[in-house]
């Protein structure tokens, strides 16, 4: 008697669970120094979001925190660019 699942189905399920675990959405400010992330959401007023978009920071962008601390500006790498972001703004950028 079989359960209807093949070994490859089990592997796909296991991989999907692992990917979901890795893809927890959190604030940009929660990334550790040098930890990479991908922008999932930008919860800023349209003019601020548009300015960041012009600089290359938008949903789907790869980012990496280069320096910063709680309540201080954060320096992030976005592609080949470097952007300084106010801590309050960084709190409204979500990554996974």
Secondary structure, 3 states (H helix, E strand, C coil): CCCCCCHHHHHHHHHHHHHHHHCCCEEHHHCCCCCEEEEEEECCCHHHHHHHHHCCCCCCCEEEEEECCCCCCEEEEECCEEEEECHHHHCCEEEC
